[in-house]
Amino acid sequence: MLITTNPQILKDRDITWLDMHHHSRVSDGSRTPNFLYKWAKKNKKGICLTDHNRVKGSLFLAKQKDIFTLPSVEVASKELKETLAYFTSANDLKEFWQKEIKGHIKDNTIFNFNRTNIPFQKLLQKVKDYNGRNILAHPISIKPKTSYPVLENKEILKLIDGVETFNFTLGNYNFAKKKLDKYNLPETAGSDSHSFTTFNTLTGSYESTREDFIESILKKKNIIFYKKGEEFRRFLERAYIIKNNLKVWTKTTIKELE
C-alpha cells in the first residue's frame, strides 16, 4: 500500500480515486445527494455517501453511470462503535438496511448519536450476511466513539476487513497509525465531510470495478492520499457536526428514512 501527500498523484488517470466517507443531507450533512453527485462528476472523482443509518443517498449514487461509488452506509451499534459497510450490489445494501437497520434506529435526547440498538459484533456479522465488508470507522475519535480498543476482541477482529486510518475530519493520522499497525489490517481513507466539499483524503486503486476496487483494499494494493494541514477547515467541520446533532429532542421517523 502506498501512502502519499503528493498531489501530483491525483493526475494519474489510471487511478480510480474515491472519498470513502462522506455525508449528505439524508443524514446530518449539508449537501444534497444530487449536489454531491454533480460535484464529484465535475472533479472526476468517486464518492461514497455513507450517511448514518440511511441509504437513500447511496442508492441514488449507485444508479449514476458516470461516477464511481460503492453502495455504503455508516451504522453505529448500541455501544456507539461504528462500521462503514461497503457493498458491491445496491440491492444487497437496500435489503440489509430494510431487514436489519430500519427498525432498530434509536431516538435521541440532547445529542443525536445516530445509533442503533444492535450489539457491535452482531452488527458486523449482519453486514457479512449480506455480502458486505466492514471497515472500522474513525478508530481514533472523540469519546465515546473511539473504537480501536474493540480490535482486542478476537471475535470482533475476525469480522473487520479494514480500518479507516485516515479520516480528515478527526485527523490524528500518526497517532492512528501507531495504535493500529500491530493489527496489520487493510487501511482506507475518507474525508468524513458533512459540510465542506473537498477531495483531500482519498483511497485510490488501479482497479475500476466495485469488486476489484474492494479486493485491492483487502490485498493492501490500494493507495492513500491525504493533504497536510487545513486545521481550520477541520475545526469548522467538527463544529458543524456538533451543531447539527445537538438537539433538545431528536425523533427518527420512518418518513425521514425513506
N, C-alpha and C positions, 0 to 999 in steps of 0.2 A: 504494500500500500504506500502511495506517495502522499506526503503532506506538504503543502506549499502555500506561501503567501505571495508568490509572484503572479501579478495579474496578467502577464503575457500568456499564461497557460489558457486563459479563458478564450483566447483567439484560435485555439486549436479546434478546427471544425470536425475533427474525428471523435471528439469527446462529447458525450451527452451529459449536460450539466443539469442538476436537479436540486432545488431547495426542498429538502425532505420534511420540513416542519414549518408550516405557515397556517395562519388562522384567518378566517373570513367573518363577515357579519352573521353568518349562520350560527356561530357561537359567540365569541367575545372579541372578534376582530372588527376593524373599522371599514374594511372594503368589501364590496360585493364579490361573489364568485366570478361574475361576468367581467368586472373591472380587472380582477387579478388574472383572468384568462387573457384578456387583451394586452395587459402589461407584460405578461410572460411571453406571449407571441411576439410582441414588438421587440423585446430584448433577446429573443431566440434562446430562451432558457426554459427548462422544465420546472414544474412546481407541484407540490403535493398540498392539498388542503386537508390538514389534519385537525379539523375542528373538534372541540371537546364533545364527545358522546353524540356527535351529529354527523351525518354523511351526505346531506343534500348537496353541499358544495363539491365534495369529492366526486359524487356520481355525475354531477354536471360536467366537471372537467374530463371525466373518463369518456364522455361522449364526443369530445372535441378531437378531431383527427390531426390537427396541425400543431399541437404541442405535446410534449412528453409528460406523463404523470403516472403515479401509482395510486390505485384506489386505496384510500387510507383513512384512519381515524385515530385520535388520541383518546384513550379511555383511562380513567382513574379508578382504582379499586377502593374498597371501603377503608383501607389503610392509607389512602392518599398516595399510593405508588402508581406511576403511570406507564403504560406501554404505548408506543407508536406502532400500530398494527398496519402492516402493508400486505396487499393482496395483488395478484396478477389479474384477477377477474372482478369486474364491478358487481357481478351477480353474487359472488361469494361475500363481498363486503356488505351488500344490501341484505342478504339473508342473515349474516352474522348479526348485523345491527337489529333487524326486525325480531329475531328469535332470542337473542342473548342480551342485548343492551337496552332496547327501547323501554321495556317495562321495569328496569332496575336503576333508573336515574333518581338520585336523592334530591329532595328540596333542601334549600339552604337558608339559614338566617345569618345576618350580619355580613358574611363574606361568601361568595359563590366559589366553592372549591371544585365544582364540576365533577363530583364523584358519583360512583355507583355504589350499590350495596353488595358488590361481588368481591369475595376474597381474592387477593392478588394472584395466588397460584392457580386458582380456578379460572380466573380471567385469562391468564396466559394460555392455559390448556384449551379454553374455548376458541381463542384465536387460531390455534393449531388445528382444531377440529374443522375449521372452515378454510383450511389450506393457506392460512396467513402466516406472516413472520413477525416476531416480536423484537422490537428494538427498544431497549430501556431508555425512556425519555429523561433528558436532563439529569443524569445521575448525581451531579453536583448542583444543588438548587437551594432555594430558601426553605428552611424548615417550615412545615413538616414534610415537604415534598422531596427532600434529599433521598435518593433511592439506592445509591450504590451499596449500602450495607446488606441489602437483600441478596446480593450475589454470594454471600457467605452460606446461604441456604442451598445445599447441593441439588435439591429437587427443583427449586426455582431456577437455578443456574442452567439446568438441562433444558428448560423451556425458553430461554432467552437466546436469540440469534445474533444479537449485537448490541452495542451501546452507542448512544448519541454523545460522543465525547466532545464534539464541537457544536455548541449551542450559542449563537451570537448574543441573544438577549441576556443570558445568565453569565456568559464569559467563563472565567476561571479555567481556561484550556489546560494550562500547565499543571494546575492542581488536579484536574480531572485525569489527565494522562498518568500522573504519579499514582493516583488511587486505583486506576483501572488496568494498568499494564499487566499486573500479575494474573489477571483472569484470561489474558490472551484472546479476547473476543474481537470479532469484526467491529469496525468503527464507522460511524456516519456523521454527517454534518447538516445542520439546518439553521435557519435564522430564528425560528420561533417567533416570527414577526406577527404582531397584532395591529400595528398602525402604520409603520413605515413600509415603503416598497423599495427594497434594495437587495441585490444579489451579492451579498458579502460573505456568505457562509454556505458552501455548496458541496455536494457529493457528485463526483464525476465518474464516468465509465466509458470505455471504448465500445461497450455494448449498447444496442439501441432498442431492444425489445424489453418488455417488462420482466419476463422470465430471466433473460440473460443479465439484465442490469442487477437484479437481486442476487443472482448467482455470483456475479463478480464481487459483490459486497461480502457474501458468505466465504468466498475464497480469498478475500483480502487483496483483490486485484483492482480495487477502486481507488479513486483519487479524492483527497480532501483539499479544498481551497478555503482559506479564510483571510479576511482583511484585517490587518492590525489597526489598533486604535479605535476611533469612533466611540469613545467613552461617554460623551454627552448624549449621543444618539441612543446608546444602550440605557443610560439613565432615564431618558424620556420614554423609552419603550417599557421599562419596568413600571414607571409611574402611570402610564396609560393602563396597563394590565390591572394594577391595584385599583385605580379609579373606576374602571369599567366593571369590576367584580365586587366592589364594596357597596353592599346594598342592605337596607334595613330588612327587606324580605324578598327573596327570590323564589318564585314558584314556577317550576318547569311544567309546561302543558304539552300535551301531545300535538296540538296545533303548531306550536313553535318548533317542534322537532321535525315535522313533515314538510 
